[in-house]
Amino acid sequence: MNDIFRDMVDVFVVIYLDDILIFSKTAAEPEEHVKKVLERLRSTKLFAKAEKCEFSQESVEFLGYRLSKDGVTMVMDKVNSVLSWPEPKKVKELQSFLGFANFYRRFIWRYSEIVAPLTALLRKNTAWNWSEKCQDAFDTLKKAFTSAPVLQHFDPDKPITVETDASDYAIAAVASQPDENGRLRPVAYRSRKMDPAELNYEIHDKEMLAIVDTLQEWRHLLQDPRHTVTIFTDHKNLEYFTTSKLLDRRQARWSIKLTEYDFKIIYRPGHQGGKPDALTRRPDYHPGTAPHHFAENNPQNHITLLPKEKHNFEQLPAVARATFVVEPNADLHKRIKDAYAGDPTAQKILSKPIGDYTIDAQGLILHKHRVYIPEPLRVEIIKSRHDHHLAGHPGRRKTLSLLRRDYFWPAMRKLVEEYVDTCDSCARTKIPRHKTYGLLKSLHVPEHLWDDVAMDFIEGLPLSEGFDSILVIVERLSKMGLFIPCHSTITSQELAQLYLKHVFSKHGRPKTIVSDRGSEFTSSFWRSLCQLLSIEQSLSTAYHPQTDGQTERVNQNLEQYLRLFTSYQQDDWSNLLPLAEFTYNNTEHSTTGVSPFFANKGFNPSFDILPNTVIESPAAHPQANDLVTRLGDLQEYLRSQIAEANEASKTAYDRKHLDAPDFHVGDLVMLSAKNIRSKRPTAKLDNRFLGPFKITHSPHLLPRVPTRATFFNANSQCLPRWSSRTTQV
């Protein structure tokens, strides 16, 4: 139909499916327009039913609205249907009512806020409860239908004014244009509830959200370069939003969106607004659906700790102190006095008060205005100031501080520290605040070249010549490195073949191999191979890659080299490995003071880069010049350099660490849960330590775990000592 009348649409015809609306600006135009429409229908063999046609009308019902020269209004028959709608008795009836009412929401100011209690009943798994709030919303919505205004037709040639407002849980706006007399009349209304994230915004951001959301919703009306949109808000700070230089991320995103519009924000106090906002202040419209919003800005959510009568503000400090003191009740008073009978110190004081001790009118012993607690009740009192929800398991100092406000007994600090140190909940959930356990224990210094090697993998690389990983092998005395391309799916048999090809065939059998706990190194084949060749296998402890720090550092250097020289597609790194290996081995090592190549061969390789240029290759270290004649002396020099570097590293490392606890068989230990999966919903709120476990074997200090569990070595950093509580609670 639109295609048939394409030259008339929006000129003097509006079409929706088979409904045709003909409009004219003057009294002489209607006849001409109607003739053109009828002629077009006849030429296309389309026919109109006479009984469904209306001609020369000043107002007409079209698509559920009453249209006239004054604007758009609701159809009275439909309004009467809403007014006579019975109170819904179940969800289906409420859905029908809201579906009908929602059609006319554009006429009702703050529609979303009015119906909030009703829409809350439509949520899944919500029991039907037609409360007083629901009835108020139902009645208010009916009343709004009787007072709905006539929406003036939008005129693109006139300037437009927008008024926005926000409550705690909804935003609303009205667009207006001047009529023939210059009075502002509404063109459109809109409102919506905030989503859960928006409910958390500060009030100034909620007010700004109303502006941004409205501009985007009505962009087809407001993006007119001929007019500047005037926006009224009752939040004065928003006047300076467009000139502010201090914006958070959300506000910065809004600022970018607002660059598409020509507008100015003007502050107008709420009581001067043309549209009532009383509905946004009604506490009964609070949605009450966000379980984590306990303190919305409504009076019923505020509690005063002071009486309502007139206050003496000179006594306010004393009142504030009393607010945070939990006074002993009568039952506790009685128990304290009864326990005095079994406390020798209390008996002496009761017979004759000494020093700072006094006895109050209730018979309680006071020490500098604090209640003296006899020995049988001390642990219980500590528990009330440490374990209780209102205390929150504070540490030593804070627990002692809470106790000292009201109570006293000799050697109070010692008992409190013992109690806190042996608290099971604290041991499981709190982060240790002391230095990390475990002093540095350096690997032994190798005696000869290629006696000791370290191995590791760099994985997760893009495919290059069919490879996606790198096997890194480092000789621990000279620090020489070998970089071998391989696959991430490499098996222990394939690993053995690579080692035989690149290392064993050139340097023979090593005495020890240091590696992490990858499946390639822990398989039965690899362990059997090492056993047959009398190779000692040193595996790092679980989740503690620092054990194999040698290759970890070389991996970083290799990754940096590839990062510098690989192509944009990163698919040529395998071809760069020989150059990277040469570069690494030809560079002075910080530990030995010479290059790995020099440490292996006794000389540096030729490194002539420029043609026709002879570059002398001096010894990498002054002391090395006298040692090149004897390779044995060179190796002795390397060992001394490594030992010296190890000692320096140990000194720096130990400065920030504590000596590991001296564990014995039978000791109880906790196990860090950092790398252990839990079935609980989130690790953030889960225990940080598991246990306690009992040490049953001394050499490797393995804790007792369930029979089917996997055994693995654990670094001392993951095994804090378990302190059992000897004091009965």
Secondary structure, DSSP 8 states (H G I E B T S, - for coil): -TTTTTTTBTTTEEEETTEEEE--SSTTHHHHHHHHHHHHHHHTT----GGG---S-SEEEETTEEEETTEEEE-HHHHHHHHT-----SHHHHHHHHHHHHTTGGGSTTHHHHTHHHHHTTSTT------HHHHHHHHHHHHHHHT---B----TTS--EEEEEE-SSEEEEEEEEE-TTS-EEEEEEEEEE--TTGGGS-HHHHHHHHHHHHHHHTHHHH--TTS-EEEEES-GGGGGGGG-S---HHHHHHHHHHTTS-EEEEE--GGG-SS--GGGG-GGG-----TT----S-GGG---SS-SS---GGGHHHHHHHHT-----HHHHHHHHHHGGG-HHHHHHHHS--TTEEE-TTS-EEETTEEE--GGGHHHHHHHHHTSTTT----HHHHHHHHHTTEE-TTHHHHHHHHHHT-HHHHHHS---S-EE---------SSTTSEEEEEEE-----BTTB-EEEEEEETTT--EEEEEE-TT--HHHHHHHHIIIIIHHH---SEEEE---HHHHSHHHHHHHHHTT-EEEE--BT-GGGGHHHHHHHHHHHHHHHHHS-TT---HHHHHHHHHHHHHTS--TTTSS-HHHHHHSS------STT-------SSGGGGGTTT-HHHHHHHHHHHHHHHHHHHHHHHHTTEE------TT-EEEEE-TTS--SSS-GGGS-SEEEEEEEEETTTTEE---TTS----B-GGG--B-----S--
